[in-house]
Amino acid sequence: MKQAGILAGVGLIFAYLLGLLPAVGWIFSFLGVILFLVGVYRISRIANDERIFRYFLLPMILSFVALVVAFFGLMGAALSALTLDVFALGASFVVLLIVVLILLIVSLVSYVKAYRLLAEVTGVSIFNTVATLYKWGAILLVVFGIGAILMIVGSIIAVVGFFSIEEKTSSA
């Protein structure tokens, strides 16, 4: 389980840190997501609890869907702007915002469940802290806009948590 945790932790580093590099960051982000999902998949197999993988996979899928929705929503808004239809332009942005917010809320709930379950299965209580930081970060993001800092801290602590996972003994 330790190797799977290291794989997931390295995946998070690739996705969040190296993903910020100009020009090639998207490659590191993509590789990071793959490494992270492989690590989480292995943890879920070792723990005999497929919910861990499903709870982490859902936000990844929803993020992709949100990107596609945002792309087509912005295309629709651009077409509305070309026709000078201010009402359609405003409606496009409102619908886009609502759909993306719903996808993000579902993703957040799934992340919180995943980290809580991971804390329970691995015995690494730091994952409970990550879940709490994600939850409050999302709330404060909407209310004050500072929640992003909590979510970034949560991601850093998640890396530490994945590196802290110990091997499961055969008696466990």
Residue pairs with C-beta under 8 A, 6 or more apart in sequence:
1 42
1 43
1 46
1 47
1 122
1 165
1 166
1 167
1 168
2 165
2 166
2 167
3 42
4 39
4 40
4 42
4 43
4 46
4 165
5 39
5 43
5 122
5 162
5 163
5 164
5 165
6 39
6 162
6 163
7 35
7 36
7 38
7 39
7 42
8 35
8 36
8 38
8 39
8 40
8 43
8 162
9 39
9 158
9 159
9 160
9 161
9 162
9 163
10 32
10 35
10 39
11 31
11 32
11 33
11 34
11 35
11 36
11 37
11 38
11 39
12 32
12 36
12 155
12 158
12 159
12 162
13 32
13 159
14 28
14 29
14 31
14 32
14 35
14 36
15 28
15 29
15 32
15 33
15 36
16 32
16 152
16 155
18 25
18 28
18 29
18 32
19 25
19 26
19 28
19 29
19 32
21 28
33 60
36 56
37 53
37 56
37 57
37 60
39 162
40 52
40 53
40 56
40 57
40 114
41 53
43 52
43 53
43 118
43 121
43 122
43 165
44 50
44 51
44 52
44 53
46 168
47 121
47 122
47 168
49 117
49 121
51 113
51 117
52 114
52 117
52 118
52 121
55 110
55 111
55 113
55 114
55 117
56 110
56 111
56 114
58 106
58 107
58 110
59 106
59 107
59 108
59 110
59 111
62 103
62 104
62 106
62 107
62 110
63 103
63 107
65 103
66 99
66 100
66 103
66 104
69 96
69 99
69 100
69 103
70 96
70 100
73 92
73 93
73 95
73 96
73 99
73 100
74 96
76 92
76 96
77 89
77 92
77 93
77 96
80 88
80 89
80 91
80 92
81 89
104 138
105 138
108 134
108 135
108 138
111 131
111 134
112 131
112 134
112 135
115 127
115 128
115 130
115 131
115 134
115 158
116 127
116 128
116 131
118 124
118 127
118 161
119 125
119 126
119 127
119 128
119 131
122 165
122 166
123 166
124 161
124 164
124 165
126 157
126 160
126 161
126 164
127 158
127 161
129 154
129 157
130 154
130 155
130 157
130 158
130 161
133 150
133 151
133 153
133 154
133 157
134 150
134 151
134 154
136 147
136 150
137 147
137 148
137 149
137 150
137 151
137 153
137 154
138 147
138 151
139 147
140 146
140 147
140 150
141 147
141 148
141 151
